[in-house]
Amino acid sequence: MEKRYLRIETAAKAYDMNIRTLRQMCLAGELKGKAKKVGRLWFIPSMEMKKLFEEDSHATEN
């Protein structure tokens, strides 16, 4: 199965997040170390973003 990566700008826009917040999450390893930095650009697996928001929605429900 092929992994699909989103540029940090695309992920932030798609999930209505601030780019700085998402970048800080990448630096802190909060995306389970899956985010990759290539040069100055961050790439995040689309599945990790989905998981992040699934976990967040479950946390707010409880």
N, C-alpha and C positions, 0 to 999 in steps of 0.2 A: 504494500500500500504506500502510495506516494504522500509525503508530508507536504502540506501547503503552508507557506509562510506569508505573513502579511507584513508590510512595512509598518513601522510604528505609527506613522501619520495615518495610514489607512485604517489600522486597528483602532486608533483613538477616535477617529471620525465614525467608524462603523458602530462602536460601542459607546459613543457619546462620553468619552473620557478626555481629560486634559492630557496633552502629550507629555508634559513634564511629570505628571503623576505616573503615567505608564512607564516612562524612562526610569524613574526612581524605583519602580517595582522591578524592572529588569536588572538594574544595578544591585538591588538588594537580594536578588535571587528568588523573589516571590512567585515568579512564573516557573517554579520548579527547575530552574537552571536550564530551561529549554530555549530561552531566547538567545539569539546569536547576534553578535556584533561583527559587521563586516565593514572595515574602515570606520567611517563615522556613522554608519546606518545600522539601526536595530531592526531585526526581523523576528517576528513572533509566530510560532505555529498557531494556525487558526483554531485547532482543537484545544489548545491551552487557553485561549481567550474564551471559548465556549465553556470549558470546565470552570474557569474563574467566575463567570457570571452565573453558572448553575449553582456553584457553591455559595455565591453571594445571595442568590434568591432564596436558597434553602435556609440560610442563616437569618434572613429577615422574616421568614415565615414562622420560625420557632420562637 
